[in-house]
Amino acid sequence: MEQAFLGVDVGSISTKGVIIDKDNRILSSQYIWTQGDPIGAVKELVGLLEGQFDKSRYQIAATGTTGSARKLVGAILGATMVKNEITAHAVGTTTFYPDVRTILEIGGQDSKIILVENGVAVDYAMNTLCAAGTGAFLSSQAKRLGIEVEEIGDYALRSSHPTQIAARCTVFAESDLVHKIQMGHPKEDIIAGVCNAVAANYLNNVGKGKKIVSPVVFQGGVSKNKGVVAAFERTLGCPVIVDPNGHLMGALGVAILARKGSKRQIFDFSVENMDFCTRESSCGGCSNHCEIICVYRGDQMIDSWGNRCERGARVR
Amino acid sequence: MAGAVRRKIAFPRYAEYHCAFRYIAEQALGVQYILPPPLTRHTMELGAKYSPEFVCTPFKTCLGSMIEALEAGADTLFMTHGLCRLGYYGELLEQILRDLGYQFDFINLSDYDMSKKKDLIKVVRRFNPKVNPARFLTQFMEGARMVEYLDEITAEYYRNCGFDASGGDYKRAYQNFLNDMYTAQNRADVENGYRRARSAMQAVPLDKPERPLRVGIAGEFYTVMDAFSNLELEQKLADMRVEVHRWMNVTNQFMHYKSHRNMRVKIMDLCQYEMGPTAAANIWWAKRCAERNFDGIVHIKSASCTPEIDVMPVLQTISRDYKIPVLYLTYDAQTSDVGLQTRLEAFYDMIDMRKKVL
């Protein structure tokens, strides 16, 4: 029986999973929408991964989780490694692109930049307070224009005169966009303008003050959008690499981290048929009223967090 | 002073300085000190509810804490002056609280020129007309000494607490020290409490590697020091086994370095003039951390803090010149603990992996 490693990345918009072998080869991978239900999404994901996976040859020896629901999903899957998405992305990308110097990442709600030297991250930045210019903005504008988010790239590339759209703030960008639509600009030009605005917004906010050196790797859901890729290449004046597995990079990174970690815990896909739920309890210990998150499998509590002091500790 | 009506004064809760406020109020000024409850989400909700939306977050914290202090029985509130928007806090806080219908006396240092002896005596007399200036000065200096001790022990605590090998003795020693300071009645209590803390902390075995990860903390005056406001950033970092070094505190900013003029000599290459109340100190400290080969710098500010926004480009230059990562954090009343944890974990992973390679 050979060892395999599962990595799961549960983001705000999409849920990604991969199973790799000990040489980081992908045995099975899946990308589905989270749709506001991380527990349901993970159960579905695990089922889909199981279908592509050769159980007679491999056995999952360690599991890693990342993304904004990493803690919850980590509790459900019995993960041996729970890592933040920034580290997971850095590890994943530097494993497959050892020469990379700059990693651009735009996801559904967040965006980050990671600077790499000699194969290790040396500086990073992540958006704070504001989710302007992320995937959520692109998909809402696609909806406004009546096209699918997947088609944005093709539309953008057909434009020869991208419309100028304010790039500083999504709220202004949106009103500017409505104005340009009402002025009769063609759809292609407007979409190309939106893609340029996303790239400009990213470089002005997250990328501010960071020295972007080639080779540049671009990943996260938005990297699938050819319009934004073209906008980055034009602004940065260098080629931008988009890996075909770029959307899985977080999951790959955390699977690699789980492989490198010392803990081992066999994972047997049985979670598909279990019931999980989260209950929030408000601690009455003091006026801070910490929200304590308790995760239950059936009637049994398997994990809890959120308390700021011992008074709020909940025991299984 | 049995029978006499004593003022019940309060100042917004701020880091651990309430120990020294109490000492100065009760020993030096001869008034009663009302301790506002610890800052909690309830404080923030109160403050945010009655504050202008785009005011700096510390204003909201102060307002919330003042409301809680009034409800705890305070009849006199006190507000400091300052060189940024802080200078206008007092006036606005008083107006908001009066509009809410609270009755209290408000002593606002912005109304006085504290560099003039005459004004200083006026302020002291407002707190308590019967105060003896000579006695006040002696006791005030004892309170100031307590501030120095608080800052010294706190700095020591965050440098070492992540390496406590005893399972919590270090933290207990620190908590006991804070208790001692809060209950101190005279100079001997202060000195003994300090000495006890020093020896208790020294007695705790530390499991520290030869070259531990060292992170420098810089940033806006209130948020950088107050553990509630920065979501216990220093404790979170220390718990990852990091030496946390923060220069900014009341002692360093106001007592040991009364002027930044000489500090600016060392950063002439980066900035030529004063950009804000704490700008020179933060730039100087960041540069010093970089020169001492720290593994990273964390820069903290509350949302829309203009002086600190101006500091950021200079820190970016330092980051580039010295190849030191800087994490910029912005706090507002809604900042989530989870988001901070993600960024700190990533920062830790990065400086840790980087150290192993470089």
Chai-1 contact restraints between the chains, C-beta under 6 A:
chainA,res_idxA,chainB,res_idxB,connection_type,confidence,min_distance_angstrom,max_distance_angstrom,comment,restraint_id
A,N84,B,T342,contact,1.0,0.0,6.0,A-B,restraint_1
A,N84,B,E345,contact,1.0,0.0,6.0,A-B,restraint_2
A,N84,B,A346,contact,1.0,0.0,6.0,A-B,restraint_3
A,I86,B,A346,contact,1.0,0.0,6.0,A-B,restraint_4
A,T87,B,A346,contact,1.0,0.0,6.0,A-B,restraint_5
A,T87,B,D349,contact,1.0,0.0,6.0,A-B,restraint_6
A,N118,B,V357,contact,1.0,0.0,6.0,A-B,restraint_7
A,V120,B,M353,contact,1.0,0.0,6.0,A-B,restraint_8
A,V120,B,R354,contact,1.0,0.0,6.0,A-B,restraint_9
A,V120,B,V357,contact,1.0,0.0,6.0,A-B,restraint_10
A,A121,B,M350,contact,1.0,0.0,6.0,A-B,restraint_11
A,V122,B,R354,contact,1.0,0.0,6.0,A-B,restraint_12
A,D123,B,P325,contact,1.0,0.0,6.0,A-B,restraint_13
A,M126,B,R343,contact,1.0,0.0,6.0,A-B,restraint_14
A,T128,B,T330,contact,1.0,0.0,6.0,A-B,restraint_15
A,L129,B,T330,contact,1.0,0.0,6.0,A-B,restraint_16
A,G209,B,Q316,contact,1.0,0.0,6.0,A-B,restraint_17
A,S287,B,T40,contact,1.0,0.0,6.0,A-B,restraint_18
A,S287,B,H42,contact,1.0,0.0,6.0,A-B,restraint_19
A,N288,B,T40,contact,1.0,0.0,6.0,A-B,restraint_20
A,N288,B,R41,contact,1.0,0.0,6.0,A-B,restraint_21
